[in-house]
Amino acid sequence: MPSRLSNAMLFLIRLPTLAVLLKALLYHKSTSAVSAHDAAPPSSSSRRPNIILFMTDDQDVTANSLDYMPRLNRLFRREGMEFLHYYVPTGLCCPSRATILKGQYCHNTEIFDNGDLTNSTYKSGAWHKYLDTGLENETIATMLQSAGYETALIGKYLNGYMGPKAASHKPPGFDHWMGMLHLSFYGPSFSDNGEFLQLNETVYQTDFIRDWAVDFLTHKRDPSKPFFLMMTPFAPHTPATPAKRHEDMFQDAAFPRYDSFNPSDEVQQHRPAWIKDLPLLTQKQIDDMDNFYRNRLRSLQAIDEALERVVDTLHDLQIDDNTYMF
């Protein structure tokens, strides 16, 4: 039986190579775009595509977390396209996020790390430096907006985006802005188009992001325009708090025991000096690792549900055949 999503363009891709693809899509058949005032609606092949970027935070590949996401596997791996070869020149949050937004390596953005977590200095990274050096003025969002796209972000923006200054700040290029200020899994706060928004402690962050995105797709956007939507939840980043409905799942899951996991003394003595003298992990440390691993998997279940909900919404709105979802 063929999938009802066979025409959708779904991609599982490692970032930040996505920035290059998005910039290419910016000009996809732009000269043949049809005015909303034309009598006959354009075919899906002649319209500029919609773009959704759904980005998790600190999700692993080699620890097998994707194997615990059945909806993602069905919709993106089996029915979509997966890019397996990728390179991350700077494996840190803020430099990678800056690269995704700018399409430039960190030696060009000069966002080299996450900055001082107290935000008292930002010589090497974080949102304050990104703002003060003018990097916000030209991003994938400003480019797409200039090309006639309706743009939106819901979720985490850049490290250091917090406090009163951030709450009142709506970055250029975004028509709809719901930037997360406090990253709590329950009861997070946001900048709602430059206005502070505090959710109550019963609201689970990923579910709020899912529902806001569905509302944007269904009610908020202008259907005569193509759209660019970024969804950036915090899961499965530490502390990886799962939704209550998922907190008892995967009781038997354990962190993968790689060859480097508590190696023998014979193996360990050949390691670099800063590693070879480390003691073996204690049973408590191993138990803590396994518990944390299980919570990471549990926190990804709401992500998996959100992915399916967004894809179902695209199908219900009959725009899935003209939407690229990464």
Secondary structure as GFF3:
##gff-version 3
##sequence-region A 1 326
A	DSSP	beta_strand	9	12	.	.	.	ID=ss1
A	DSSP	alpha_helix	18	26	.	.	.	ID=ss2
A	DSSP	three_ten_helix	30	32	.	.	.	ID=ss3
A	DSSP	three_ten_helix	44	46	.	.	.	ID=ss4
A	DSSP	beta_strand	50	54	.	.	.	ID=ss5
A	DSSP	three_ten_helix	65	68	.	.	.	ID=ss6
A	DSSP	alpha_helix	70	72	.	.	.	ID=ss7
A	DSSP	pi_helix	73	78	.	.	.	ID=ss8
A	DSSP	beta_strand	81	82	.	.	.	ID=ss9
A	DSSP	alpha_helix	93	102	.	.	.	ID=ss10
A	DSSP	alpha_helix	106	109	.	.	.	ID=ss11
A	DSSP	alpha_helix	127	132	.	.	.	ID=ss12
A	DSSP	three_ten_helix	135	137	.	.	.	ID=ss13
A	DSSP	alpha_helix	140	146	.	.	.	ID=ss14
A	DSSP	beta_strand	150	155	.	.	.	ID=ss15
A	DSSP	alpha_helix	163	167	.	.	.	ID=ss16
A	DSSP	beta_strand	176	182	.	.	.	ID=ss17
A	DSSP	beta_strand	189	192	.	.	.	ID=ss18
A	DSSP	beta_strand	195	198	.	.	.	ID=ss19
A	DSSP	alpha_helix	205	215	.	.	.	ID=ss20
A	DSSP	pi_helix	216	220	.	.	.	ID=ss21
A	DSSP	beta_strand	227	232	.	.	.	ID=ss22
A	DSSP	three_ten_helix	244	246	.	.	.	ID=ss23
A	DSSP	alpha_helix	265	268	.	.	.	ID=ss24
A	DSSP	alpha_helix	273	276	.	.	.	ID=ss25
A	DSSP	alpha_helix	283	316	.	.	.	ID=ss26
A	DSSP	three_ten_helix	320	322	.	.	.	ID=ss27
A	DSSP	beta_strand	323	325	.	.	.	ID=ss28
###
